[in-house]
Amino acid sequence: MHTLLDYDGNLPTYVNITNGKTADNKGAYDVPLHKGSVIVADRFYNDFHLLNIWDSKDVFFVIRHKENLQYTVVKENELPTNKHQHLLKDEIIELKNEGSKAKYPKQLRRISLWDEGNQQVIELITNNFKWVANTIAELYKSRWQIEIFFREIKQLLHIKTFIGTSENAVQIQI
């Protein structure tokens, strides 16, 4: 189930149900996005062709990047000194891998932060160069509302999905 969640109302505004073999990022191509929208997603959305499409439509994204991302640092932005100590880096980068760079030739912003709750470093990429680094970090943190939404749907409504005889047929039982 590929869902666009309206953050203000915490309700889905778009739902696309595909078979279980359809990757999240492939379902994302069909999501209707408006100029100025903000997509916050996890590593599965490191699809630079998709990110370039979003960027060309003036859609912002904040995505946790994969550990093997190859990039060159163009500029290191200054971090706040007396607050937001969880912020580790704020950089402007360019993709290094020729295939990735062909799909997304523009610069990106890379934010690295410490997640105290999970005791790990989280590394994000975004196409937004205006927001402060902490806003980007907080947006990513808020994506857990989506995870909570799906958990509640599954637990409270007891949704079960079955793939029918046709490869694309999906039946939902509530």
C-alpha positions as CSV (number, residue, x, y, z in Angstrom):
1,M,0.0,0.0,0.0
2,H,1.7,3.2,-1.2
3,T,0.2,6.1,0.8
4,L,0.6,9.9,0.8
5,L,-0.1,11.1,4.3
6,D,-1.2,14.7,5.0
7,Y,0.9,15.7,7.9
8,D,-1.6,18.4,9.1
9,G,-4.5,16.0,9.5
10,N,-2.5,12.8,9.9
11,L,-4.8,11.2,7.3
12,P,-4.1,9.6,3.9
13,T,-4.8,11.7,0.9
14,Y,-3.8,9.1,-1.6
15,V,-3.6,5.3,-1.5
16,N,-2.3,3.0,-4.2
17,I,-2.6,-0.7,-3.6
18,T,-0.2,-2.9,-5.6
19,N,0.9,-6.4,-5.2
20,G,3.5,-7.2,-2.6
21,K,6.3,-7.5,-5.2
22,T,6.1,-3.8,-6.1
23,A,8.9,-1.9,-4.5
24,D,8.0,1.3,-2.5
25,N,10.0,3.6,-4.8
26,K,8.3,2.1,-7.9
27,G,4.8,2.9,-6.4
28,A,6.0,6.4,-5.7
29,Y,6.1,7.4,-9.3
30,D,2.3,7.4,-9.4
31,V,1.7,9.5,-6.3
32,P,0.2,12.9,-7.3
33,L,2.4,15.6,-5.7
34,H,1.8,19.3,-5.7
35,K,4.4,22.0,-6.0
36,G,5.9,22.7,-2.5
37,S,5.1,19.3,-1.2
38,V,7.6,17.7,1.1
39,I,8.4,14.0,0.9
40,V,10.0,12.3,3.9
41,A,11.2,8.8,3.3
42,D,13.6,6.1,4.1
43,R,16.5,4.5,2.2
44,F,14.3,2.7,-0.3
45,Y,13.7,6.0,-2.1
46,N,17.4,6.4,-3.1
47,D,16.1,6.4,-6.7
48,F,17.9,9.4,-8.2
49,H,15.7,9.4,-11.3
50,L,12.7,9.7,-9.1
51,L,14.3,12.4,-6.9
52,N,15.1,14.3,-10.1
53,I,11.5,14.1,-11.2
54,W,10.3,15.4,-7.8
55,D,12.9,18.2,-7.8
56,S,11.8,19.3,-11.3
57,K,8.2,19.6,-10.0
58,D,9.4,21.8,-7.1
59,V,8.7,19.0,-4.6
60,F,11.1,18.9,-1.6
61,F,12.4,15.6,-0.3
62,V,14.2,14.5,2.9
63,I,15.5,11.0,2.6
64,R,17.8,8.8,4.6
65,H,20.6,7.9,2.2
66,K,22.2,4.5,1.8
67,E,25.5,3.8,3.5
68,N,27.3,3.3,0.2
69,L,26.4,6.7,-1.3
70,Q,29.3,8.0,-3.2
71,Y,29.6,11.8,-3.1
72,T,32.0,14.7,-3.1
73,V,31.7,17.5,-0.5
74,V,31.4,20.9,-2.2
75,K,30.9,22.9,0.9
76,E,30.6,22.3,4.6
77,N,28.0,24.6,6.3
78,E,28.5,25.9,9.8
79,L,26.5,24.2,12.5
80,P,24.9,26.0,15.4
81,T,27.3,26.2,18.4
82,N,25.0,26.3,21.4
83,K,22.0,24.3,20.4
84,H,21.0,21.2,18.4
85,Q,24.1,19.3,19.5
86,H,22.7,16.2,17.8
87,L,23.6,17.8,14.4
88,L,26.9,16.4,13.2
89,K,27.3,17.7,9.6
90,D,25.6,20.0,7.2
91,E,27.1,19.7,3.7
92,I,26.5,20.6,0.1
93,I,27.4,17.5,-2.0
94,E,27.6,16.3,-5.5
95,L,27.0,12.7,-6.5
96,K,30.2,10.9,-7.5
97,N,28.9,7.8,-9.2
98,E,28.5,8.5,-12.9
99,G,25.2,6.6,-13.2
100,S,23.7,8.4,-10.2
101,K,25.0,11.7,-11.3
102,A,23.4,11.3,-14.7
103,K,20.1,10.7,-13.0
104,Y,20.5,13.5,-10.5
105,P,23.1,16.1,-11.8
106,K,22.3,18.8,-9.3
107,Q,23.8,19.4,-5.9
108,L,22.2,17.9,-2.8
109,R,22.4,18.8,0.9
110,R,23.6,16.2,3.3
111,I,22.7,16.3,7.0
112,S,24.2,13.9,9.5
113,L,22.7,13.7,13.0
114,W,22.9,11.6,16.1
115,D,19.8,9.6,17.1
116,E,20.0,9.3,20.8
117,G,17.1,6.9,21.1
118,N,18.6,4.3,18.7
119,Q,22.2,5.2,19.4
120,Q,23.1,5.6,15.8
121,V,24.1,8.2,13.2
122,I,21.4,9.1,10.6
123,E,22.5,10.6,7.3
124,L,20.0,12.4,5.2
125,I,19.9,14.0,1.7
126,T,17.6,16.8,0.7
127,N,17.1,19.2,-2.1
128,N,16.2,22.0,0.3
129,F,19.0,24.5,0.9
130,K,17.0,27.1,2.8
131,W,15.7,25.3,5.9
132,V,18.0,25.1,8.9
133,A,19.5,21.7,9.5
134,N,17.4,21.0,12.6
135,T,14.2,21.5,10.6
136,I,15.3,18.8,8.2
137,A,16.3,16.5,11.1
138,E,12.9,17.1,12.7
139,L,11.0,16.4,9.5
140,Y,12.8,13.0,9.2
141,K,12.0,12.3,12.8
142,S,8.3,13.0,12.1
143,R,8.1,10.3,9.4
144,W,7.6,7.8,12.2
145,Q,4.0,9.1,12.3
146,I,3.6,7.2,9.0
147,E,4.9,4.0,10.6
148,I,2.5,4.5,13.5
149,F,-0.4,5.0,11.1
150,F,0.4,1.8,9.3
151,R,0.8,-0.1,12.5
152,E,-2.6,1.1,13.8
153,I,-4.2,0.3,10.5
154,K,-2.9,-3.3,10.6
155,Q,-3.6,-3.8,14.3
156,L,-6.9,-2.0,14.8
157,L,-8.6,-2.9,11.5
158,H,-7.1,-6.4,11.2
159,I,-6.3,-5.9,7.6
160,K,-5.1,-8.9,5.7
161,T,-4.1,-8.8,2.1
162,F,-4.3,-11.7,-0.4
163,I,-2.9,-11.8,-3.8
164,G,-5.4,-13.4,-6.2
165,T,-4.9,-15.5,-9.3
166,S,-4.0,-12.5,-11.4
167,E,-0.5,-11.2,-10.7
168,N,-1.9,-7.6,-10.1
169,A,-5.1,-8.5,-8.3
170,V,-5.2,-7.6,-4.6
171,Q,-8.1,-8.3,-2.3
172,I,-8.3,-6.6,1.0
173,Q,-10.2,-8.2,3.8
174,I,-11.1,-6.1,6.9
